[in-house]
Amino acid sequence: MRYDHLILGAGIYGLYAAALLGKKGLKVLVAEYEDGPFRRASWINQARVHHGYHYPRSVSTARRTAMYYRRFNADFPFAINRSFRKIYALSSVGSLTNAPQFLKFCVHVGIPAIEINAAAYFNPQYVEAAFETEEYAFDPFAVRDALMERAKETGKVDFLFGARILGAERQGRVYSVAFNEGRKVEAPAVLNATYSSTNQVLSKFGFQPMNIKYEICEVIMVGVGGRLKEAGLTVMDGQFFSVMPFGLAGSHSLTSVAFTPHLSSYEKLPVFRCQERNTECTPGQLANCNTCPARPETAFPYMNQLAKKYLAAGMEMGYESSLFAIKPILLAAELDDSRPTITMRLSDEPSFVSVLSGKINTVYDLDEVL
Ligand SMILES: Cc1cc2nc3c(=O)[nH]c(=O)nc-3n(C[C@H](O)[C@H](O)[C@H](O)COP(=O)(O)OP(=O)(O)OC[C@H]3O[C@@H](n4cnc5c(N)ncnc54)[C@H](O)[C@@H]3O)c2cc1C
């Protein structure tokens, strides 16, 4: 099979790239490990359309997400949940940013923040101040369906689901990639959009892996009642938590800095002890944590206890289900808590571009490299 562009990964980055390249008239193949699109991080995340508030210690990340915020909301209006109040609060103990610093930062980045009565949502004993902000949630399924539609509409994009890369080599001006079931694909351009498998794919193509820390993360779906139903709450800046609507699903997601990550790996090709119980998942190719029989037990009791300490009386939540995905974090980004989207052109002819995304709405960074 010969294509103009081979895209590895059918998350938001792979599908956005497919629609973009297809629209340019290029013949594209999207090869995806799973049996369908959006089975990993593009579904399993907090569904926050970042406006910048989360990154008072990385103005560059805040600015980048704020820059794309309106574009993303305008691009996927049917997928955006705007029907809740988004409140950011600063913990009065153990926070790396205090309320005056947070306000100054919002003014600096140009994002609105209005102080509200913290006691409306929080136990004032533990919260220094609370601010109403403007930030929405996106529905991953609606974004997935729209991108699949946009890619298909071009009439130029084919999909290969259940794809396993058996080997990849450079042959003159094309890459030749062998997949399972005897399929061989040749393309003069490849995009690596495999997120937690970025290094694994780089290695298969003979490139140096990046310095990445991997975290197996749990995003918990909870049912909420009362005032929490119309609110998304984030307590900052450190080992705290967030509870906010998960897209248009009717549930909230619950995450916390301390308990969302269950296991970490600092190896360039990720090694986790749970891989011993799932032979499909190896340092050479990660399988899907969400469907893995060896996935961790939920941390809901701990997250719930933490949230209870901070929330006003009567703001209860009930456990519904857990979703698991691996988050790759650049080691250099750990220092300042930045989440850059890194795009690298590693070869020209044939072309090889690799993207390690920081956020959903920085997907437009791909425009510059494709
Ligand atoms: C816990 C958590 C919370 C987050 N919260 C937010 C948030 O609230 N807001 C936000 O903007 N961002 C958030 N993020 C980050 C965001 O989810 C990612 O930046 C984004 O989803 C990455 O998109 P992607 O397409 O690169 O990755 P993915 O959606 O993971 O897609 C990569 C695809 O590559 C496939 N693949 C892997 N290996 C191969 C292979 N060898 N061959 C072919 N295909 C392969 C995978 O199966 C997968 O489908 C969060 C991330 C996590 C993990």
The ligand as an ORCA input file, in Angstrom:
! r2SCAN-3c Opt
* xyz 0 1
  C      -5.021     11.761     33.286
  C      -4.918     12.779     32.195
  C      -5.635     13.976     32.311
  C      -5.527     14.949     31.301
  N      -6.335     16.039     31.361
  C      -6.357     16.911     30.319
  C      -7.310     17.952     30.270
  O      -8.178     18.097     31.140
  N      -7.256     18.823     29.217
  C      -6.311     18.716     28.227
  O      -6.279     19.549     27.325
  N      -5.421     17.693     28.227
  C      -5.432     16.776     29.231
  N      -4.581     15.708     29.203
  C      -3.644     15.581     28.073
  C      -4.388     15.088     26.823
  O      -5.194     13.994     27.167
  C      -3.363     14.703     25.766
  O      -2.520     15.803     25.525
  C      -4.021     14.282     24.447
  O      -5.127     13.450     24.620
  C      -3.013     13.541     23.598
  O      -3.633     13.220     22.370
  P      -2.929     12.191     21.424
  O      -3.757     12.069     20.203
  O      -1.498     12.615     21.251
  O      -2.864     10.852     22.293
  P      -3.874      9.588     22.413
  O      -5.281      9.978     22.473
  O      -3.343      8.728     23.515
  O      -3.668      8.866     21.026
  C      -2.503      8.120     20.731
  C      -2.945      6.904     19.963
  O      -1.799      6.175     19.517
  C      -2.118      4.806     19.562
  N      -0.881      4.021     19.503
  C      -0.011      3.739     20.488
  N       1.004      2.994     20.018
  C       0.773      2.806     18.690
  C       1.463      2.136     17.651
  N       2.618      1.499     17.872
  N       0.929      2.131     16.405
  C      -0.244      2.764     16.158
  N      -0.953      3.422     17.105
  C      -0.434      3.449     18.360
  C      -2.884      4.667     20.860
  O      -3.654      3.477     20.879
  C      -3.730      5.923     20.845
  O      -4.999      5.711     20.260
  C      -4.658     14.717     30.185
  C      -3.960     13.515     30.059
  C      -4.118     12.531     31.029
  C      -3.425     11.200     30.836
*
